Amino acid sequence: MAEETKTANNQKRVILLLVLVIIVLVAAGGALAFHFLNQEQPTEDGGGDMPELGYAEGTTVVRDENALQKALDDMAAKVAKGSMVLEYEADAYSVNGKDFKCYLANAPENTYDMYFDMYNGSNIDEQLFLSGLLKPGQALDKIELNTALSDGDHSAVLFFTTVEDDHKTLHSQISVTMNLHVGAQYAKSSSSASN
């Protein structure tokens, strides 16, 4: 019987020890939760650890639906005025390597005058062509390069550049890749370009 009492007492001690460990862990967890929940929270007015932030220059603060619609309309107008519509064919054809049949246009939707300049795709320092200004709605159906290209297919970089009304200030510029094809087989395609 003494043996059974000893085993029962040992079990009670182990259970008591486990209960104490659980109580200590719960108390420690509660203390940590209390600590983190009661820390000072950053505020918009710069309190706490958060730096004071303001609105970026030119930002519109919208507080009602009418103001939001006006802000959206204003932004759409700015984008429409500053955007550039590209109108061109990606391939140009020539028999002699100098006179090319092509299509390059300043789209009617554009606001500003535009010019085109083209550079050799393998040597961007070599300018192949520079147009004069085209008004919105005007187009070129042929161009003459500064130097003749050899027979075969060539890659070029074509820049669309719009200028402000003073014709001195660049408004925007976009570049595209263009394919230049040279050879006798393009005689029909380029006949109007060589005239």
C-alpha angles and dihedrals in degrees: 000000000000088000092056092048090051092051092047091050091049091051091050090051092050092048091047090049091050091049090051092049091050091049091050092049093048091048092049091049091049092049091051092048091049090049095051096041092052097049115119109266120221113253134205091249092067098265119142121012098322116104117234110263129198134185119279116254111274094022118142116218109212118203104166140029096258092051090048092053091048091050091050092048091049092050092048091051091051092049093047092051094047100040125101124215114209119216118177146109115252094219130061126186134210139170096200100033093242107066113056132190106219145134121241120160143175096226117235089238091065121099101206138055114261140202132195129222125181130200134191107267092220095043109031090186090067111087111208101180142004122188130202121246119296122200119226107286096027122116144184121226095182138025135191117220123222091238131019120254123221122251114286138053121316134185122224136181112230120198122204107201125183121200133204120249091270088065089224103077118075111226102186142336135203129180129208135178117252130192118225115198119196127186147093090269088071094061092113093044095049102033093109091047094057095049 
